[in-house]
Amino acid sequence: MVKTHVEESLGANPGDAALNPADPVAMGIPAVRAPGFLGSSRGRAFRALAHRPYRLMFAAFLVNQTGFWISFIGMQGLMARISHNDPVWLGRLFFALFIPAFALAPLAGVAADRFDRKRIMLTCYACVAVLSTTLAALTATGSIAQPLLLLVALGMGTSFAFAGPASFAVAVNAVPDADMSSAVSLQSAANNLTRVVGPMVAAPFLAAGHFDWAFVSFAAAAVVAAVLIALMRVERHVGEPEAGGIVVRIAGGFRHARERRPALPALLMVATLSLFGVSHSALLPVFAEEVLGSIDYFAWIVVATGSGAMFGALSIGYRETSPSMSWAAALMLGYGASLAVFAFSSSLTVVMIAQFVIGWTYFAVMTSLQTLIQQIVHETKRGRVMSLFQVAWAGLIPWGGLAMGAAAGAFGVTATLGGAAAVCAAYAAGALVWSRTALPVESAPSGPLY
C-alpha cells in the first residue's frame, strides 16, 4: 500500500491518497474553480496558476533559474578571464556543471521516491546558496583558480541533479491531474524566459568585472526560492518500503518505465532529440562565423531559438487533447526539416526563421513527452522515471556537443548539421509509423503498484 500523510491538511483524506495517488483531492489539492481569465479557453495554458502551491513553485522556479543563468554567465566570464580565454578550460567548466545530470540522476530519482521531495529541494537550494556565497568570496578576494572553479561547478551541478527529479514530482503534485499539461508547459516556458532575462541581468556585472556580484545574486535567488518552496502546502511524500538496495531500486525505475506504455519510447525520443538535435547548439558560433560571415549573428540566432522555444512550450498548454506519441513524432519531424533548412541556408532571414521553428518544435516535443510520462507513471516510481527523463534531456547534451564538435572538425559544420537533421527526421518518421499501430496509452495506476 502506498503510505502517505498530509503535511498541512486541506481537507484531504490520507486514506484516499493511499488508494489513489493521482487523485488531486486525495493528494491535498482541492478542486479549484479557476476565476476569470484562468477559467476561460484563452487562459487554459495558465490554469495551473489558479493553485497556490503551484504559484509558489512557479515563482521559486523563476527566481532560481534566473539566478542560475546570472551565475552561469558569470562563471563563463570568470573562467575566460582567469584562463586567458582558453577553450579547453571553458569546455571543462561546461562539462563539470552538467555531467552530474547524466551520472547522478538515477540516484536522485531513488532519493525522490524514498524521501520527502520538498525537503530534498530545500536541501539542494541551501547547498547552492552556500556554494555561490563561497564562490563570491573567493572571487572577491582573488583566491579563485581554474581547478577550484571547476570544483564549485561540480558541486552546483550535483545539487541541480538531485533537485531535478524532486522538482518534477512536486510540480505535478501541486496541481490536479487536469492541469498537469498547464503546469509542465508553464515551467518549460519559464525556463526559456530566464535564459533571456538571466544573461541580460548578468551583462552589467560582467562589463564591470564584478563576477562576484553575479554569484551573490544566485545565492540570494536560491534563498528566496527556498523560502517560497517552504511555504508550499502540499502533501509530504513518504516513500513506499521496498526490498533491496539502491541498484535494485534503480532497476525498478527502469522496469516501470518499460512497463508503462509508452514511457520507454518517449524517453528514447527525448534522448535522440537531445543527442542529435539540441546538441547542434554547440556549433552555432562556428556556423555564424563560417556560413553567415560574422560571429556577431550568434546572439541573434540564440534569441530566435529562445523565442520559439517559449512559444512552443506554451502551445502545449493550450491543447485540449492529451499529448500523444504521434503528435510528438510529427513535431519532431518538423524539427528535423527545420534543422535541415538551417544547415543548408546562408541567408540570415531564413536562418532566423528556421531557428524560431527549431526552438518551437523542440520545446513542444519535450513538454508533450514530459506531460505524457507524468500522466502514466505511478506516484511511487515518479522520481525514478523522471530521473531517466533528466538523463535523456539534459544528461546527454554534453556528450552530443562533444560528438558534434568532433564531426564538424572532420566533415564540416554544414554536413554535420545536415546529418543530425536526417537522423532526427528518420527517427521521427519511424516513431510516427510505430505510434499508429502501438497499443493505446495507459492511464496512471492507482493503489498498490505490484
N, C-alpha and C positions, 0 to 999 in steps of 0.2 A: 504494500500500500504506500502511496506517496504521502509522506508525513510532512505537513506544513502547519504554520500557525500565522496569524495575522499580527504584525508588529504594532500597528495602530489601527484598531478596527474601524471600518467604515460601514459597519452593518453586515459584513461578510460572515459566512459560516465556514469555519476551518474544516468541518467535515465535508462540506460540499467541495471545497478546494481540493481535498484529498481524492474525491471521486472524479472530479473533472477539472484538471489544472488549466484547461483552455477557457473555462467559463469566466467572463470578466467580473461578475459579481462575486463569485467564489474566490477570485484572486484579490479581492479587496478593492475592486474598481467598480463603483456603482454605475448603473446606466445613466448617461448624461444626455439630456436633450440639448443639442448644440444651438445656441441662440444666433439670431441674425444671419450675418454673412457665413459663419461656420456651419449653419444648418442648411444653407442653400446649395444648389448644384455648383455654383461658382466657387464656393468655399470648400468643396469636397477634399481638395488636396491638403487643406489646412485644418481638417476636422480634429486631428489628434490634439491640437492646441486647446480644445474645449476641456481637456482633462488636466487638472492642476499638477498631478505628478509628472505628466509628460512635459508640461510647460517648464517646470523646474529642470527636468532632464535636458530639454532642448536649450534652455538658457545656459546651463552648465556646459553643454557641448559647444555652443557658440563661443563662450568665453575662453574655454580651454583650448579649442582648436585655433582660435585667433592668436592666443598666446604661443601655441606651438609654432605657428608659421613665423611669428616675430622672432622667436628663438632660433628656429631652423635657419632663417636667412642670416641671423646674427652669427650662428656657428659657421656657416659657409664663409661669411666675410672675415671672421676671425681666423679661420684656418687658412684662407687665402693670404692674409697678412703675415701670419707667423711662419708659413711655409714658403713664402715668396711666390704664391700662386702656382704651387706645384700640383698638377692634375692627379698625381698618384695619391697624395695626401687627401685631396678633395674626394677622390673615389673611395678611399678608406673610410672617410667620415660618413659618406652616404651608406656604405656597407655596414658600418658599426651601428648606425642608427636604425636600420631597417631589417638586418638579419635576424634579430630576436623574433620578429613576427613570423619568420619561417621556422626557426629552430625550437622556439619555446611555446608556440601556440597550442600544440596538443596538451602540454602540461597545464597551460592556462585554462583550457577547456575543462579538464578534470577538476581544477580548483573551482571553476564557476558552477559546476554541478555538485560539488561537495560542500562548499562553504557559502556563507551569506554573500551574495553578489554585490550588494550595496557596500558592504564593508570592504570587499576587495577593491572596489573603485575608490573608496576613501583612502585606503592604504596606498594605492598607486598614485593618487593625486598628492598625497603627503610626500612620497618619495621624489616625485617630480619637483615639488616646491623646494625640498632640501637640496637636490642636485643642482637646480637652477640658481639657488642662492649661493651655493658653493662655487659654481662656475663664475658667477658675477664677481665674487670676492677675489678669486684667483686672477680674473681678467683685470680687475681694477688695480690690483697690486703688482701686475706684471709678472705673476708667477706661473702663468699658463704656458704649456708647451704642447706640441702635437700629440705625443702619446697620452698625456693627461686629458686632452680634449676628446680623444677617441674613447678613453675610459668612461668619461662622463656621458658621452653619446651612447655608449653601450648600456649604461645604467638606465638612461632615459628610454632607450628602445625596449629594454626589458620591462619597464613599467608600462609602456604602451602595449606590449604583447599580452601582459596579464590583464590589463584593463579592457582590452578589446572584446573577448567573449562575454565577459560580465556585463559590459555596457550594451552589447547587442541584446542580451536576455532581459536586462532591466528595462530597456526602451519598449520592448514588446509587452512586458508585464505591466507597464504603466498605462496601457490603453486597452479598450475592449477589442475583441477579435475583428470587429467590423472596421475599426480604424487603424488596423495594422499597416495597411498599404500607405496611408497618410503619414504614419509615424516614420516608416522607413524612408519614404521619398523626401520628407522634410529634412531628415538627418543627412541624407545624401546631398540635398541642395545646400544645406548649411555648410557642409564640408567644402563645397566649391566656392561658396561665398567667402569663407575665411581664407581660402587660398589666394583670393584677390585682396581682401582687406588687410590681412596679416603683413604681407610684404610692403603694402603702402604705408602702414604704421612703422614698419622697421626701417624704411628708407632714410628718414632723418637721423636715426641712431647711427646707421652705417656711414652716412655722409659726414657726420661729426666725429666718427671714430669711436663712439661710445657703445661698444658692443656689450659692455656690462649692463647698460640700461635695457637692452633687449632681453637679457637673461632675468633681470629683476622683474620685467613685465610678465614673463612667463611664470615666474614664481608667484606673483600676485594673482595672475589668472588662475593658477592651479588652486590657490587658497579659496578664491571666490567660487570656483566650480565645486570644490569640496563642500563648502557651506550650502550651496544650492542642492547638492545631492543629499546632504544630511537632512534637509528639510522635506524631502520626498516622503510621502505617506504611501508606501507600497508594502505588500506582504513580504516578510522576510523569508528568503529561500532557505530551506533546510534540506540538505542532500539526503537521498534515499540510501539506506545501508546497502552496500554491495560487497560481495565476496571478491577477494583477490587484491593485488596491489595496483600500482599506477599503470603498469603495462597492460594489465587486464582491463582496466577502466578505459584506457585509450583505445584498446581494441574494441571495447563495447561501443564506443562512439563511431568507429568505422563501420561496425556491423549494423548499427542503427541507421546510418546514412545509406548503407546498401539496401536495407530492407524497406525504407520509407520512400516509395516511388513518388517522383523521380529525383530524389535528393542527389544521388550519385551522378547521374548525367548532368544535373545542374551545376554541381561542383566542377565537373570536368570541363564544362563550357566556360565557367569563370576562369579556370586555370589556363585554358587555351587562349582566351582573350587577353589575359594578363601577360602571358609569355610572349605571344606573337603580335599582340595589338598594342597594349598600353606601353610596353617597353620601347616602342618606337619613339617615345618622347625623349629618350636618351640621345637620339640623333637629330633632334630639332635644331640645335645651334649649328651643327655641321650642314644640315640641309639649307638653313637660312643663308649661310655664307657661300656654299658651293653652288647651290641651284638658283637661289634668288639674288645672289650677288652682294648681300650685306648681312652681317650677324645682327645688325640693329633690328631686323624684321623678326628676330626670335621672340621678343617681348610681345609683339602684336599677335603672333601665332598662339602664344600661351593664353592671351586674353580671349581670343576667338574660341579656343578649346574650352576654357573655363566657363565662358558664357553659354556655350552649347550644352555643357555638362549640367549646369544649374537648371536649365530648361528641361533637359532630358529627365533629370531626377524628379522634378515637379510633375512632369507629364504623366508619370505612373500613378501619382496620387489622384489624378483626375479620371483615370479609367474606372468605369463602373464594373467591369468584369474582373475576375481574379486573374493574376498573372499565370501564364502557361509557358511550357517549353516551346511550343510552336511560335508564340508571339516573340519570345526572347530570341529564338533562332532567326526569325525574319529580321529582327532588329540587328542581329549580329551580321547577317548577310549585307544589310545596308552599311554597316560599319566597314566590312571588307571592301565593298565597292567604293566608299568614300576614301578609304586609305589608298586604294589604287589610283584614284583621281589625284589625290595629294602627291603620291610618289612620282607620277609622270607629268606633273604640271610645273611650269616655270613662271606662271602668272600669279602675282601676289593676290589678286582678287579671287581667282579660282582656289588658290591655296587656303585663303581665309575662310571661304565658304565651306570648303571640304573639311577643314578643321572644326568648324562650328558643328557640322553634321557628325563628325567623328566624336566630338565631346557629347553631343546629344544622344547618339545611339549607344555609346559606351556606358554612360551612367543610366540610361533607360534599361539596358540589359542587366547591369549589376543590381539595380534597385528591384527590378522584376524578379530576378532569381533569389535575391535575399528574402524578399517578401514570400515567395513561393516556398522556400526552405523553412522559414519561420512558421509557416502555416501548417506544415505537415509533420514536424518533429514533436516528440514527446517532451514535456517540460523537464523531466529528469535527465534528458540527454541533450537539451538545448545548447548548453555551454560547449560541450564537446563537438557537436556538429557545427556550431558557428565558429569554433576554432579552426575547423577544416576550411570553412569559408574564408577565414582570415588568412590562412596559409595560401589558398588558391588565389585570393585577391591581392594582398599586399606582399606576402612572403615570396612569391615567385618573380615579382617585378625586378629586384636587383639582379637575379640570375638572367632574366631575359634581357636586361640592359647590357650586361656583360657580353652575352651572345650576340646581340645586335651590333655592339661596337666591334667585335671581332669579325663578324660577317661584313660589315661596312668597310673595314680595313682591307678585306680580301676581295670583295666583289663590287664595292662602291655603294654609296648611300641610296641611290635610286633603285638599284637591283635588290638591295636588302629590303627596302620598304615595299617594293612590289612583291617580293617573295612572301613577306609577312602578310600582306593583303590577301594573297592567294590562299595561304593556309587558313586564315580566318574565314574567308568566303567558302572554302571547301568544307571546313568543319561545320559551318552554319547550314550549308545545304544538306549535309548528311544528317544533322540533328533535326532539320525541318522534315525530312522524309521519315526519320525514325519516329518523331513525335506524332505523326499522322496515324501510325499503326500501333503505338505503345498503349499499354494499359492506362486507364484514367488515373488522375492524381488522387492520392489517398488523403483523407482528412486526418487531422491530428488525433491520435488515440487518446482515450480518456481512461482513468482508473489505472490499475497496476499495468505495467508495461509487459512483463513476462510472467 
